[in-house]
Amino acid sequence: MFEMDEGEGNSDNPVKWWECLDNTAAWVRFNYAEIMANGSDELKNAASIVLGGYAPGAIKKEA
């Protein structure tokens, strides 16, 4: 069973889809090496989709 923090969405304060995607992308970036080494093909494909087709090190921010 999962418990939600007060800051997470509820009927009075729903979570926005882009906040969920930001959290998912951060998790995928953090676990990218393990996903690519040990993940199923489906998981690897999902990680690629979440990151826009780029490995975390390949994403460069413009100044």
HTML snippet that shows the backbone in 3Dmol.js (N, CA, C, O; Angstrom):
<script src="https://3Dmol.org/build/3Dmol-min.js"></script>
<div id="view" style="width:600px;height:400px;position:relative"></div>
<script>
const pdb = `
ATOM      1  N   MET A   1       0.844  -1.178   0.000  1.00  0.00           N
ATOM      2  CA  MET A   1       0.000   0.000   0.000  1.00  0.00           C
ATOM      3  C   MET A   1       0.889   1.241   0.000  1.00  0.00           C
ATOM      4  O   MET A   1       1.887   1.309   0.718  1.00  0.00           O
ATOM      5  N   PHE A   2       0.516   2.194  -0.798  1.00  0.00           N
ATOM      6  CA  PHE A   2       1.272   3.434  -0.897  1.00  0.00           C
ATOM      7  C   PHE A   2       0.533   4.541  -0.170  1.00  0.00           C
ATOM      8  O   PHE A   2      -0.694   4.624  -0.205  1.00  0.00           O
ATOM      9  N   GLU A   3       1.302   5.383   0.483  1.00  0.00           N
ATOM     10  CA  GLU A   3       0.714   6.547   1.130  1.00  0.00           C
ATOM     11  C   GLU A   3       1.206   7.791   0.422  1.00  0.00           C
ATOM     12  O   GLU A   3       2.361   7.871   0.005  1.00  0.00           O
ATOM     13  N   MET A   4       0.323   8.750   0.291  1.00  0.00           N
ATOM     14  CA  MET A   4       0.675   9.984  -0.402  1.00  0.00           C
ATOM     15  C   MET A   4       1.121  11.033   0.602  1.00  0.00           C
ATOM     16  O   MET A   4       0.576  11.137   1.701  1.00  0.00           O
ATOM     17  N   ASP A   5       2.117  11.803   0.209  1.00  0.00           N
ATOM     18  CA  ASP A   5       2.520  12.950   1.011  1.00  0.00           C
ATOM     19  C   ASP A   5       1.461  14.029   0.868  1.00  0.00           C
ATOM     20  O   ASP A   5       0.672  14.018  -0.076  1.00  0.00           O
ATOM     21  N   GLU A   6       1.450  14.947   1.801  1.00  0.00           N
ATOM     22  CA  GLU A   6       0.495  16.050   1.724  1.00  0.00           C
ATOM     23  C   GLU A   6       0.678  16.869   0.454  1.00  0.00           C
ATOM     24  O   GLU A   6      -0.287  17.427  -0.069  1.00  0.00           O
ATOM     25  N   GLY A   7       1.913  16.944  -0.048  1.00  0.00           N
ATOM     26  CA  GLY A   7       2.188  17.734  -1.236  1.00  0.00           C
ATOM     27  C   GLY A   7       1.737  17.079  -2.523  1.00  0.00           C
ATOM     28  O   GLY A   7       1.686  17.735  -3.564  1.00  0.00           O
ATOM     29  N   GLU A   8       1.409  15.796  -2.475  1.00  0.00           N
ATOM     30  CA  GLU A   8       0.983  15.102  -3.682  1.00  0.00           C
ATOM     31  C   GLU A   8      -0.480  15.403  -3.957  1.00  0.00           C
ATOM     32  O   GLU A   8      -1.198  15.927  -3.106  1.00  0.00           O
ATOM     33  N   GLY A   9      -0.901  15.062  -5.157  1.00  0.00           N
ATOM     34  CA  GLY A   9      -2.247  15.402  -5.585  1.00  0.00           C
ATOM     35  C   GLY A   9      -3.337  14.698  -4.799  1.00  0.00           C
ATOM     36  O   GLY A   9      -3.168  13.575  -4.325  1.00  0.00           O
ATOM     37  N   ASN A  10      -4.441  15.381  -4.678  1.00  0.00           N
ATOM     38  CA  ASN A  10      -5.661  14.813  -4.120  1.00  0.00           C
ATOM     39  C   ASN A  10      -6.814  15.522  -4.811  1.00  0.00           C
ATOM     40  O   ASN A  10      -6.589  16.303  -5.735  1.00  0.00           O
ATOM     41  N   SER A  11      -8.032  15.268  -4.385  1.00  0.00           N
ATOM     42  CA  SER A  11      -9.167  15.877  -5.075  1.00  0.00           C
ATOM     43  C   SER A  11      -9.166  17.402  -4.978  1.00  0.00           C
ATOM     44  O   SER A  11      -9.684  18.079  -5.866  1.00  0.00           O
ATOM     45  N   ASP A  12      -8.588  17.944  -3.909  1.00  0.00           N
ATOM     46  CA  ASP A  12      -8.519  19.399  -3.762  1.00  0.00           C
ATOM     47  C   ASP A  12      -7.312  19.996  -4.467  1.00  0.00           C
ATOM     48  O   ASP A  12      -7.318  21.173  -4.828  1.00  0.00           O
ATOM     49  N   ASN A  13      -6.277  19.187  -4.665  1.00  0.00           N
ATOM     50  CA  ASN A  13      -5.033  19.663  -5.261  1.00  0.00           C
ATOM     51  C   ASN A  13      -4.501  18.587  -6.207  1.00  0.00           C
ATOM     52  O   ASN A  13      -3.544  17.891  -5.868  1.00  0.00           O
ATOM     53  N   PRO A  14      -5.109  18.438  -7.394  1.00  0.00           N
ATOM     54  CA  PRO A  14      -4.694  17.356  -8.296  1.00  0.00           C
ATOM     55  C   PRO A  14      -3.286  17.568  -8.848  1.00  0.00           C
ATOM     56  O   PRO A  14      -2.847  18.699  -9.056  1.00  0.00           O
ATOM     57  N   VAL A  15      -2.595  16.464  -9.080  1.00  0.00           N
ATOM     58  CA  VAL A  15      -1.263  16.515  -9.674  1.00  0.00           C
ATOM     59  C   VAL A  15      -1.425  16.777 -11.166  1.00  0.00           C
ATOM     60  O   VAL A  15      -2.258  16.156 -11.827  1.00  0.00           O
ATOM     61  N   LYS A  16      -0.639  17.682 -11.680  1.00  0.00           N
ATOM     62  CA  LYS A  16      -0.672  17.987 -13.112  1.00  0.00           C
ATOM     63  C   LYS A  16       0.134  16.934 -13.865  1.00  0.00           C
ATOM     64  O   LYS A  16       1.108  16.407 -13.326  1.00  0.00           O
ATOM     65  N   TRP A  17      -0.250  16.621 -15.089  1.00  0.00           N
ATOM     66  CA  TRP A  17       0.443  15.575 -15.853  1.00  0.00           C
ATOM     67  C   TRP A  17       1.895  15.918 -16.080  1.00  0.00           C
ATOM     68  O   TRP A  17       2.738  15.021 -16.096  1.00  0.00           O
ATOM     69  N   TRP A  18       2.223  17.200 -16.258  1.00  0.00           N
ATOM     70  CA  TRP A  18       3.614  17.568 -16.519  1.00  0.00           C
ATOM     71  C   TRP A  18       4.475  17.416 -15.265  1.00  0.00           C
ATOM     72  O   TRP A  18       5.677  17.175 -15.372  1.00  0.00           O
ATOM     73  N   GLU A  19       3.875  17.553 -14.074  1.00  0.00           N
ATOM     74  CA  GLU A  19       4.624  17.303 -12.846  1.00  0.00           C
ATOM     75  C   GLU A  19       4.970  15.821 -12.733  1.00  0.00           C
ATOM     76  O   GLU A  19       6.070  15.473 -12.306  1.00  0.00           O
ATOM     77  N   CYS A  20       4.051  14.959 -13.108  1.00  0.00           N
ATOM     78  CA  CYS A  20       4.321  13.516 -13.096  1.00  0.00           C
ATOM     79  C   CYS A  20       5.420  13.180 -14.085  1.00  0.00           C
ATOM     80  O   CYS A  20       6.307  12.381 -13.784  1.00  0.00           O
ATOM     81  N   LEU A  21       5.370  13.783 -15.266  1.00  0.00           N
ATOM     82  CA  LEU A  21       6.387  13.515 -16.275  1.00  0.00           C
ATOM     83  C   LEU A  21       7.749  14.024 -15.817  1.00  0.00           C
ATOM     84  O   LEU A  21       8.756  13.351 -16.037  1.00  0.00           O
ATOM     85  N   ASP A  22       7.805  15.199 -15.184  1.00  0.00           N
ATOM     86  CA  ASP A  22       9.075  15.711 -14.654  1.00  0.00           C
ATOM     87  C   ASP A  22       9.662  14.742 -13.640  1.00  0.00           C
ATOM     88  O   ASP A  22      10.861  14.465 -13.664  1.00  0.00           O
ATOM     89  N   ASN A  23       8.821  14.225 -12.746  1.00  0.00           N
ATOM     90  CA  ASN A  23       9.290  13.270 -11.741  1.00  0.00           C
ATOM     91  C   ASN A  23       9.756  11.981 -12.393  1.00  0.00           C
ATOM     92  O   ASN A  23      10.769  11.411 -11.986  1.00  0.00           O
ATOM     93  N   THR A  24       9.027  11.515 -13.402  1.00  0.00           N
ATOM     94  CA  THR A  24       9.400  10.288 -14.102  1.00  0.00           C
ATOM     95  C   THR A  24      10.714  10.469 -14.839  1.00  0.00           C
ATOM     96  O   THR A  24      11.580   9.596 -14.780  1.00  0.00           O
ATOM     97  N   ALA A  25      10.875  11.587 -15.529  1.00  0.00           N
ATOM     98  CA  ALA A  25      12.112  11.849 -16.271  1.00  0.00           C
ATOM     99  C   ALA A  25      13.301  11.927 -15.321  1.00  0.00           C
ATOM    100  O   ALA A  25      14.378  11.425 -15.640  1.00  0.00           O
ATOM    101  N   ALA A  26      13.122  12.545 -14.169  1.00  0.00           N
ATOM    102  CA  ALA A  26      14.208  12.634 -13.191  1.00  0.00           C
ATOM    103  C   ALA A  26      14.587  11.242 -12.694  1.00  0.00           C
ATOM    104  O   ALA A  26      15.771  10.939 -12.544  1.00  0.00           O
ATOM    105  N   TRP A  27      13.596  10.400 -12.439  1.00  0.00           N
ATOM    106  CA  TRP A  27      13.869   9.041 -11.983  1.00  0.00           C
ATOM    107  C   TRP A  27      14.599   8.253 -13.065  1.00  0.00           C
ATOM    108  O   TRP A  27      15.553   7.531 -12.773  1.00  0.00           O
ATOM    109  N   VAL A  28      14.152   8.389 -14.314  1.00  0.00           N
ATOM    110  CA  VAL A  28      14.792   7.670 -15.423  1.00  0.00           C
ATOM    111  C   VAL A  28      16.233   8.144 -15.594  1.00  0.00           C
ATOM    112  O   VAL A  28      17.126   7.319 -15.784  1.00  0.00           O
ATOM    113  N   ARG A  29      16.480   9.455 -15.532  1.00  0.00           N
ATOM    114  CA  ARG A  29      17.855   9.960 -15.650  1.00  0.00           C
ATOM    115  C   ARG A  29      18.735   9.403 -14.533  1.00  0.00           C
ATOM    116  O   ARG A  29      19.878   9.013 -14.775  1.00  0.00           O
ATOM    117  N   PHE A  30      18.207   9.367 -13.320  1.00  0.00           N
ATOM    118  CA  PHE A  30      18.968   8.883 -12.170  1.00  0.00           C
ATOM    119  C   PHE A  30      19.316   7.402 -12.318  1.00  0.00           C
ATOM    120  O   PHE A  30      20.408   6.983 -11.934  1.00  0.00           O
ATOM    121  N   ASN A  31      18.395   6.606 -12.872  1.00  0.00           N
ATOM    122  CA  ASN A  31      18.570   5.156 -12.980  1.00  0.00           C
ATOM    123  C   ASN A  31      18.911   4.692 -14.390  1.00  0.00           C
ATOM    124  O   ASN A  31      18.812   3.500 -14.680  1.00  0.00           O
ATOM    125  N   TYR A  32      19.310   5.603 -15.272  1.00  0.00           N
ATOM    126  CA  TYR A  32      19.500   5.299 -16.690  1.00  0.00           C
ATOM    127  C   TYR A  32      20.490   4.158 -16.925  1.00  0.00           C
ATOM    128  O   TYR A  32      20.197   3.245 -17.697  1.00  0.00           O
ATOM    129  N   ALA A  33      21.638   4.191 -16.286  1.00  0.00           N
ATOM    130  CA  ALA A  33      22.661   3.161 -16.519  1.00  0.00           C
ATOM    131  C   ALA A  33      22.139   1.778 -16.139  1.00  0.00           C
ATOM    132  O   ALA A  33      22.360   0.809 -16.865  1.00  0.00           O
ATOM    133  N   GLU A  34      21.458   1.686 -15.022  1.00  0.00           N
ATOM    134  CA  GLU A  34      20.920   0.393 -14.595  1.00  0.00           C
ATOM    135  C   GLU A  34      19.804  -0.077 -15.523  1.00  0.00           C
ATOM    136  O   GLU A  34      19.712  -1.264 -15.834  1.00  0.00           O
ATOM    137  N   ILE A  35      18.959   0.850 -15.966  1.00  0.00           N
ATOM    138  CA  ILE A  35      17.889   0.489 -16.897  1.00  0.00           C
ATOM    139  C   ILE A  35      18.478  -0.073 -18.179  1.00  0.00           C
ATOM    140  O   ILE A  35      18.025  -1.107 -18.670  1.00  0.00           O
ATOM    141  N   MET A  36      19.485   0.598 -18.724  1.00  0.00           N
ATOM    142  CA  MET A  36      20.076   0.151 -19.985  1.00  0.00           C
ATOM    143  C   MET A  36      20.856  -1.154 -19.818  1.00  0.00           C
ATOM    144  O   MET A  36      20.933  -1.950 -20.754  1.00  0.00           O
ATOM    145  N   ALA A  37      21.431  -1.380 -18.644  1.00  0.00           N
ATOM    146  CA  ALA A  37      22.204  -2.604 -18.417  1.00  0.00           C
ATOM    147  C   ALA A  37      21.314  -3.809 -18.129  1.00  0.00           C
ATOM    148  O   ALA A  37      21.600  -4.916 -18.586  1.00  0.00           O
ATOM    149  N   ASN A  38      20.243  -3.598 -17.377  1.00  0.00           N
ATOM    150  CA  ASN A  38      19.456  -4.731 -16.885  1.00  0.00           C
ATOM    151  C   ASN A  38      17.989  -4.720 -17.283  1.00  0.00           C
ATOM    152  O   ASN A  38      17.285  -5.700 -17.039  1.00  0.00           O
ATOM    153  N   GLY A  39      17.510  -3.646 -17.886  1.00  0.00           N
ATOM    154  CA  GLY A  39      16.092  -3.530 -18.186  1.00  0.00           C
ATOM    155  C   GLY A  39      15.663  -4.342 -19.392  1.00  0.00           C
ATOM    156  O   GLY A  39      16.473  -4.704 -20.245  1.00  0.00           O
ATOM    157  N   SER A  40      14.379  -4.617 -19.441  1.00  0.00           N
ATOM    158  CA  SER A  40      13.810  -5.302 -20.599  1.00  0.00           C
ATOM    159  C   SER A  40      13.813  -4.348 -21.791  1.00  0.00           C
ATOM    160  O   SER A  40      14.016  -3.145 -21.631  1.00  0.00           O
ATOM    161  N   ASP A  41      13.589  -4.890 -22.974  1.00  0.00           N
ATOM    162  CA  ASP A  41      13.522  -4.043 -24.165  1.00  0.00           C
ATOM    163  C   ASP A  41      12.407  -3.012 -24.036  1.00  0.00           C
ATOM    164  O   ASP A  41      12.560  -1.872 -24.474  1.00  0.00           O
ATOM    165  N   GLU A  42      11.287  -3.408 -23.437  1.00  0.00           N
ATOM    166  CA  GLU A  42      10.164  -2.484 -23.260  1.00  0.00           C
ATOM    167  C   GLU A  42      10.541  -1.337 -22.324  1.00  0.00           C
ATOM    168  O   GLU A  42      10.188  -0.184 -22.574  1.00  0.00           O
ATOM    169  N   LEU A  43      11.257  -1.656 -21.248  1.00  0.00           N
ATOM    170  CA  LEU A  43      11.674  -0.618 -20.302  1.00  0.00           C
ATOM    171  C   LEU A  43      12.689   0.320 -20.937  1.00  0.00           C
ATOM    172  O   LEU A  43      12.623   1.534 -20.743  1.00  0.00           O
ATOM    173  N   LYS A  44      13.628  -0.236 -21.696  1.00  0.00           N
ATOM    174  CA  LYS A  44      14.614   0.597 -22.390  1.00  0.00           C
ATOM    175  C   LYS A  44      13.928   1.529 -23.378  1.00  0.00           C
ATOM    176  O   LYS A  44      14.289   2.701 -23.479  1.00  0.00           O
ATOM    177  N   ASN A  45      12.942   1.017 -24.106  1.00  0.00           N
ATOM    178  CA  ASN A  45      12.201   1.840 -25.060  1.00  0.00           C
ATOM    179  C   ASN A  45      11.429   2.941 -24.338  1.00  0.00           C
ATOM    180  O   ASN A  45      11.409   4.085 -24.791  1.00  0.00           O
ATOM    181  N   ALA A  46      10.796   2.602 -23.219  1.00  0.00           N
ATOM    182  CA  ALA A  46      10.058   3.604 -22.446  1.00  0.00           C
ATOM    183  C   ALA A  46      10.998   4.685 -21.918  1.00  0.00           C
ATOM    184  O   ALA A  46      10.655   5.867 -21.941  1.00  0.00           O
ATOM    185  N   ALA A  47      12.177   4.290 -21.443  1.00  0.00           N
ATOM    186  CA  ALA A  47      13.154   5.265 -20.950  1.00  0.00           C
ATOM    187  C   ALA A  47      13.581   6.201 -22.068  1.00  0.00           C
ATOM    188  O   ALA A  47      13.721   7.406 -21.859  1.00  0.00           O
ATOM    189  N   SER A  48      13.785   5.650 -23.249  1.00  0.00           N
ATOM    190  CA  SER A  48      14.165   6.468 -24.399  1.00  0.00           C
ATOM    191  C   SER A  48      13.065   7.467 -24.750  1.00  0.00           C
ATOM    192  O   SER A  48      13.347   8.624 -25.060  1.00  0.00           O
ATOM    193  N   ILE A  49      11.824   7.021 -24.700  1.00  0.00           N
ATOM    194  CA  ILE A  49      10.693   7.910 -25.005  1.00  0.00           C
ATOM    195  C   ILE A  49      10.598   9.028 -23.970  1.00  0.00           C
ATOM    196  O   ILE A  49      10.423  10.191 -24.332  1.00  0.00           O
ATOM    197  N   VAL A  50      10.713   8.689 -22.692  1.00  0.00           N
ATOM    198  CA  VAL A  50      10.612   9.688 -21.620  1.00  0.00           C
ATOM    199  C   VAL A  50      11.693  10.746 -21.759  1.00  0.00           C
ATOM    200  O   VAL A  50      11.454  11.923 -21.491  1.00  0.00           O
ATOM    201  N   LEU A  51      12.893  10.325 -22.182  1.00  0.00           N
ATOM    202  CA  LEU A  51      14.013  11.264 -22.305  1.00  0.00           C
ATOM    203  C   LEU A  51      14.102  11.886 -23.694  1.00  0.00           C
ATOM    204  O   LEU A  51      15.082  12.565 -23.998  1.00  0.00           O
ATOM    205  N   GLY A  52      13.118  11.673 -24.525  1.00  0.00           N
ATOM    206  CA  GLY A  52      13.100  12.291 -25.847  1.00  0.00           C
ATOM    207  C   GLY A  52      14.102  11.690 -26.809  1.00  0.00           C
ATOM    208  O   GLY A  52      14.475  12.332 -27.791  1.00  0.00           O
ATOM    209  N   GLY A  53      14.547  10.463 -26.547  1.00  0.00           N
ATOM    210  CA  GLY A  53      15.464   9.793 -27.449  1.00  0.00           C
ATOM    211  C   GLY A  53      16.931  10.081 -27.191  1.00  0.00           C
ATOM    212  O   GLY A  53      17.788   9.637 -27.955  1.00  0.00           O
ATOM    213  N   TYR A  54      17.238  10.816 -26.130  1.00  0.00           N
ATOM    214  CA  TYR A  54      18.623  11.175 -25.814  1.00  0.00           C
ATOM    215  C   TYR A  54      19.052  10.555 -24.495  1.00  0.00           C
ATOM    216  O   TYR A  54      18.272  10.494 -23.544  1.00  0.00           O
ATOM    217  N   ALA A  55      20.291  10.096 -24.445  1.00  0.00           N
ATOM    218  CA  ALA A  55      20.852   9.643 -23.167  1.00  0.00           C
ATOM    219  C   ALA A  55      21.053  10.871 -22.280  1.00  0.00           C
ATOM    220  O   ALA A  55      21.264  11.966 -22.801  1.00  0.00           O
ATOM    221  N   PRO A  56      20.993  10.718 -20.952  1.00  0.00           N
ATOM    222  CA  PRO A  56      21.120  11.883 -20.067  1.00  0.00           C
ATOM    223  C   PRO A  56      22.358  12.731 -20.324  1.00  0.00           C
ATOM    224  O   PRO A  56      22.268  13.956 -20.242  1.00  0.00           O
ATOM    225  N   GLY A  57      23.492  12.146 -20.627  1.00  0.00           N
ATOM    226  CA  GLY A  57      24.709  12.910 -20.880  1.00  0.00           C
ATOM    227  C   GLY A  57      24.693  13.644 -22.201  1.00  0.00           C
ATOM    228  O   GLY A  57      25.480  14.569 -22.405  1.00  0.00           O
ATOM    229  N   ALA A  58      23.806  13.245 -23.106  1.00  0.00           N
ATOM    230  CA  ALA A  58      23.749  13.863 -24.429  1.00  0.00           C
ATOM    231  C   ALA A  58      22.924  15.143 -24.432  1.00  0.00           C
ATOM    232  O   ALA A  58      22.972  15.911 -25.393  1.00  0.00           O
ATOM    233  N   ILE A  59      22.177  15.373 -23.375  1.00  0.00           N
ATOM    234  CA  ILE A  59      21.327  16.563 -23.308  1.00  0.00           C
ATOM    235  C   ILE A  59      22.173  17.727 -22.815  1.00  0.00           C
ATOM    236  O   ILE A  59      22.696  17.697 -21.701  1.00  0.00           O
ATOM    237  N   LYS A  60      22.303  18.738 -23.637  1.00  0.00           N
ATOM    238  CA  LYS A  60      23.096  19.916 -23.267  1.00  0.00           C
ATOM    239  C   LYS A  60      22.163  21.106 -23.122  1.00  0.00           C
ATOM    240  O   LYS A  60      21.280  21.331 -23.951  1.00  0.00           O
ATOM    241  N   LYS A  61      22.371  21.845 -22.077  1.00  0.00           N
ATOM    242  CA  LYS A  61      21.570  23.042 -21.861  1.00  0.00           C
ATOM    243  C   LYS A  61      22.298  24.231 -22.449  1.00  0.00           C
ATOM    244  O   LYS A  61      23.510  24.378 -22.290  1.00  0.00           O
ATOM    245  N   GLU A  62      21.550  25.071 -23.125  1.00  0.00           N
ATOM    246  CA  GLU A  62      22.151  26.267 -23.712  1.00  0.00           C
ATOM    247  C   GLU A  62      22.228  27.359 -22.665  1.00  0.00           C
ATOM    248  O   GLU A  62      21.333  27.511 -21.834  1.00  0.00           O
ATOM    249  N   ALA A  63      23.302  28.110 -22.718  1.00  0.00           N
ATOM    250  CA  ALA A  63      23.503  29.184 -21.736  1.00  0.00           C
ATOM    251  C   ALA A  63      22.735  30.421 -22.112  1.00  0.00           C
ATOM    252  O   ALA A  63      22.790  31.422 -21.398  1.00  0.00           O
TER     253      ALA A  63
END
`;
const viewer = $3Dmol.createViewer("view");
viewer.addModel(pdb, "pdb");
viewer.setStyle({}, {cartoon: {color: "spectrum"}});
viewer.zoomTo();
viewer.render();
</script>
